[in-house]
Amino acid sequence: MVYMKQSHLFKIVKGYNENVESSERLCLLGVDTGEAYTGLAVTNLVLTESWPFKVINMSWCRRPGQLANYLERVITKWKIGGLLVGYSAMNNHRLEDEHMARVFKWLKAAHESAHMVDFPFTFVDERNSSIEAEKILNGWILNGWDPAPVDYTRVLNKVAASVFTEISYLPLSVIITTFKKENVKRPFEGFGVLIPSKE
């Protein structure tokens, strides 16, 4: 697999999508590795939103070729243009090392497919994605969802993957004001643009 900076991967996929028919456009696959499960999320074609897609068992990383073959099928079927792999920088270095070991184990298992050798991926900071996912799931529970403990953990990983793959836009208000021409001593010139830092 080939590592790319996050902005470069988005630029490549967006550039590709601008030059092909809508049926050929690519999306990205978010990956949230946990101790027992890995949550997957798929972005939309403009790469601004994502939704929970699938939960897979981390034991697939121990079985030769199983994860790689599965990813190859998903990439082909869903037209995936790259992976957004979650990592979490933590104050507790032992926990951070354990998490990164899981991430690299997952990447190594994914790399076993010939299709994945040159496949692009990037790292995405997933700090607080589990907290945000828990808030979403708690809302579901308040609305009547009653999961078994195993289901909760599996769904949490899936939702967490969708949380960190989305591009967050700042809340924005537009205020339009008018002035009488005779009250403006110098004409207004220029314009302003707000571009999110994740673009």
C-alpha positions in Angstrom: 0.0 0.0 0.0 1.1 3.5 -0.7 0.9 6.2 2.0 -0.2 9.7 0.9 -0.8 12.9 2.8 -4.5 13.3 3.5 -4.8 16.5 1.4 -3.1 14.8 -1.5 -5.4 11.7 -1.4 -8.5 13.9 -1.4 -7.1 16.0 -4.2 -6.4 13.0 -6.4 -9.8 11.4 -5.8 -11.7 14.7 -6.2 -9.7 15.4 -9.4 -10.5 12.0 -10.8 -14.2 12.4 -9.9 -14.4 15.7 -11.8 -13.3 14.1 -15.0 -15.4 11.0 -15.2 -19.1 10.1 -15.5 -21.0 9.9 -12.2 -21.2 6.1 -12.5 -17.4 5.9 -12.4 -16.7 8.2 -9.5 -14.8 7.0 -6.5 -15.4 7.3 -2.8 -13.1 6.6 0.2 -13.3 3.9 2.8 -12.8 4.9 6.5 -11.1 2.3 8.8 -11.4 2.4 12.6 -9.4 -0.5 14.1 -10.4 -1.6 17.6 -9.2 -4.4 19.8 -11.9 -6.9 18.7 -13.5 -5.3 15.7 -12.7 -2.9 12.8 -15.4 -0.5 11.7 -15.7 0.6 8.1 -17.4 3.6 6.7 -17.9 4.8 3.1 -17.9 8.4 2.0 -20.2 10.0 -0.5 -18.9 10.8 -4.0 -18.0 14.4 -3.1 -16.1 13.2 0.0 -17.9 15.3 2.5 -20.1 12.8 4.3 -19.9 9.2 5.2 -22.0 6.5 6.7 -21.4 3.3 8.7 -20.8 0.4 6.3 -19.5 -2.8 7.9 -17.9 -4.2 11.0 -15.3 -6.9 10.6 -13.6 -9.1 13.2 -9.9 -8.3 13.9 -9.3 -12.1 13.8 -9.3 -11.6 10.0 -5.8 -10.1 10.4 -4.5 -13.5 11.6 -5.9 -15.5 8.7 -3.7 -15.2 5.6 -5.4 -13.4 2.8 -8.9 -13.2 4.3 -8.9 -9.4 5.0 -7.1 -8.6 1.8 -9.5 -10.6 -0.3 -12.5 -9.0 1.4 -11.1 -5.5 0.9 -10.4 -6.3 -2.8 -14.1 -7.2 -3.3 -15.3 -4.1 -1.4 -13.0 -1.8 -3.3 -14.2 -3.2 -6.7 -17.9 -3.2 -5.8 -18.0 0.2 -4.1 -15.4 1.9 -6.3 -13.1 2.9 -3.5 -10.3 5.3 -4.4 -8.3 5.1 -1.1 -8.4 4.3 2.6 -8.7 6.8 5.5 -7.1 4.9 8.3 -7.9 6.2 11.8 -5.1 6.8 14.3 -5.2 8.4 17.7 -2.4 10.4 19.2 -2.7 9.9 23.0 -1.1 11.3 26.1 -0.7 7.7 27.3 2.2 6.4 25.1 1.6 2.8 26.0 -2.0 3.0 24.7 -0.9 4.9 21.7 1.7 2.3 20.9 -0.9 -0.5 21.3 -3.3 1.3 19.0 -0.7 1.9 16.3 0.4 -1.7 16.5 -3.2 -2.7 15.7 -3.3 -0.3 12.9 -0.1 -1.5 11.3 -1.2 -5.2 11.8 -4.4 -4.3 9.9 -2.5 -2.6 7.1 -0.1 -5.5 6.8 -3.0 -7.9 6.5 -4.7 -5.7 3.9 -1.4 -5.5 1.9 -1.5 -9.3 1.2 -3.6 -8.8 -1.9 -1.8 -8.0 -5.2 -4.6 -5.5 -5.8 -3.7 -3.6 -2.6 0.1 -3.2 -3.2 -0.2 0.2 -4.9 -3.5 1.2 -3.2 -3.4 4.7 -1.6 -4.1 5.3 2.1 -3.7 8.1 4.6 -3.9 8.5 8.3 -6.8 10.5 9.8 -6.8 11.7 13.4 -9.7 9.8 15.1 -9.4 11.4 18.5 -12.9 11.7 20.1 -14.5 9.8 17.3 -15.6 7.1 19.8 -17.0 9.7 22.1 -19.0 11.3 19.2 -20.2 7.8 18.1 -21.3 7.0 21.7 -23.4 10.2 21.7 -25.0 9.1 18.4 -25.7 5.6 19.7 -27.1 7.0 23.0 -29.6 9.0 20.9 -30.6 5.8 19.1 -31.1 4.1 22.5 -33.3 6.9 23.7 -35.4 6.4 20.6 -35.9 2.7 21.4 -32.9 0.8 20.1 -32.0 -2.0 22.6 -28.7 -3.6 21.5 -27.0 -6.6 23.0 -23.5 -5.6 24.4 -21.7 -7.2 21.4 -23.9 -5.4 19.0 -23.3 -2.1 20.7 -19.5 -2.5 20.4 -19.7 -3.6 16.8 -22.0 -0.7 15.8 -19.8 1.8 17.8 -16.8 0.9 15.7 -18.8 1.4 12.5 -20.2 4.7 13.6 -16.8 5.9 14.9 -15.3 5.2 11.4 -18.0 7.3 9.8 -17.4 10.2 12.3 -13.7 10.7 11.6 -14.1 10.4 7.8 -16.4 13.3 7.4 -15.2 16.7 6.6 -16.3 19.1 9.3 -17.4 22.5 8.2 -17.5 25.5 10.5 -20.9 26.9 11.3 -21.3 29.9 9.1 -23.7 32.8 9.1 -24.1 35.2 6.3 -25.1 38.8 7.1 -26.1 41.1 4.3 -26.1 44.9 5.0 -26.9 47.8 2.8 -25.6 51.3 2.8 -26.7 54.4 1.0 -24.2 55.3 -1.7 -23.7 58.8 -0.4 -22.7 57.5 3.0 -19.9 55.4 1.6 -16.7 57.6 1.2 -14.7 54.9 -0.5 -16.1 52.0 -2.6 -15.8 48.5 -1.2 -13.4 46.4 -3.2 -12.5 42.7 -3.0 -14.2 39.7 -1.6 -13.5 37.0 1.0 -13.6 33.2 0.9 -13.8 30.8 3.8 -12.2 27.4 3.1 -12.2 24.6 5.8 -8.7 23.6 6.9 -9.5 19.9 6.0 -10.1 20.7 2.3 
